[in-house]
Amino acid sequence: MSLVCSANYRKPAWLTASKKKHRESTLWQRRYWEHRIRSETDFARHVDYIHYNPVRHGLCVRPRDWPHSTLHRYIEAGTVPADWGANMPRVDGEFGE
């Protein structure tokens, strides 16, 4: 599975001059900061952010369409409905951080 994911993100057209210069891939962001999860609500907001991120970045139309998402586990467990996030307005910054 990691080979499939890797192949999907190693597209030469996505490599900027800066990424080439720093020998970076297209999967990981350069900037990183720690964040301590402060509560169950904070954790839930971060999980929602992660699950909705492929939609925000135009990689799929609905969160459940992203094959590499842990959202599928939440759906199977009955924690969230199968159509979670399908009708959400595209609002940036409403999750996590």
Buried (B, 14 or more C-beta within 10 A) or exposed (E): EEEEEEEEEEEEEEEEEEEEEEEBEBEEEEEEEEEEEEEEEEEBBBBBBBBBBBBBEEEEEBBBEBEEBEBBEBBEEEEBEEEBBEEBEEEEEEBBE
